[in-house]
Amino acid sequence: MLLAPIVSRLQTQVTALRHVGAAATLEQAIADMKMWPCAYLLAPREQADGNELINAVSQRVADRFGVLLAVRNVSDAAGDAAYAELDGLRPSIKASLLNWVPATGHDPIEYTGGQLLYAANGLLVWGDEFTTVHYLRA
């Protein structure tokens, strides 16, 4: 699954983000962050169901990808200000992706969960996971 269409979607739909990019790992994304708030798409993962046919191939494949949302606010040591900013941005990311079809042959994107991944020195990084499904046929 290509991340470029999703990066473009977030760039045009979530104008509050100062940067949108892609990264292979959380560590790579954090090292690249220079402007906040920003979002990074993490490399996708695939999970395939078993083949449904005998003399051909028909497999349901779930493409999962992560969206890292990072905010930085050093105005309070407890991180409440950064978390409030993070909490205010997450709905706009979901609104831009949910029920959107990222590529021909894929189902609309669904939300599958999220969690806080990093917190230090006023920087919070939240990861939301999304899924879209396509079928592999041969």
N, C-alpha and C positions, 0 to 999 in steps of 0.2 A: 504494500500500500504506500502510495506516495504522500508525503507530508506537505508538499508545496501548496496544493489547493487549500489545505486547512490553514496553513500559515497565512495565505492571501486572504482567506475568509476572516480570520481574526484581525488582520491589519485593517481591513475595510469596515468591519462591523463593530469592533471594540476600540473606538477612537481614544479612549482614556489610556490605552497602553502606549508607552513611549517606544517600545521595541518588541518585536515578535520574531522569534527565530526557532531553530531546531537544534537538538543536541542528542548525542548518543547516550549520555549518562547525566545523572544529577550533578555530579562533580564538574563535568564539562560545562554544563549550563551555568552553575554558580560562578565558575572562573570567568565566564564570558560576560556576566552581568555588569553593565556600566550605567544604565539608566533605569529608573523605576517609576512607575510600575512596569513590569515586563512579563512576557509569557514565552515559554519555550516548549515546543513539542518534543516529547521523548520518542525515541525510535519505537516503531510499532512491534507488536507481538501477534502471532497468529496461533489460533487453536482450531484444529480441524476435527470434525466428527468423522466417524467411520464411513466407508463407502456404502452407498445405498443400492448399488447395482451389482449384477453378477459379471456380465461381459463388457462393462464400461465403467466409467468413473463419474460419480455424482457425490460430492462431498460439500457439506456446509462448513464454511470457514469464517470464524469470527476474528476480525482484525481489531485489535485493541491498541489504543495509543493513549499516552498521558499528556496532559497539559499542565505544565508547571507555571504557577502564577506567583510572582515575587514582588513584594513591596518592602520598602525600607523607610522606617520612621524612627528616629532616635530621640524623639521628644519625651519618651518616658521609658524607664528601665524595665518595667514589667512587660512591655510589648503590647499593651492594650490599644494604643493608637495605631500601630501597624496592623494588628488583627482587625480593627474596625475598618481600616482601608481595604484589607484583603476581603473581608466579608461583604463589603460594598461592591467589589468588582466581580466576584464569582458569578452572580446572577447574569451579568451581561455576557460572560463567556458561554455559559450554558445556553442562554437565549440565542446566541449566534450559531451554535452547533447542533442543538437538539432538533431532531426531525429534518435535518439538512442532509442531502445525498451528496457525498464527497466525490464520487466517481461513478461512471456508467457501470451498471451491473451490481452496485452495492445497495443495501437497504439504508434507510435513514439512520443517522447516528443516535445512539442512546447513551445515557449516563449510567456508569456502573459503580461509582464510588469515589471517595477522596479521603485524603488525610494530610496532616501537617508533616512535612518531610525535613524541614530544617528551620532552626531558629537560633540566631546569634547576632549580637551587636545591632539590634534593631532591624535585621533582615529576617523576614519570614518567607518561606517557600512552601506553598501548598500544592499538592498534586491531585488533580482530578483525572479519572480514567473514563474513557469513552469507548464505545464499541460500534462497529458497523459489520454487517454480514454480507458475504458474497458466496457464490457456489463455484466450485472447481468441477469442470466437466470435461471428459475426454472419451 
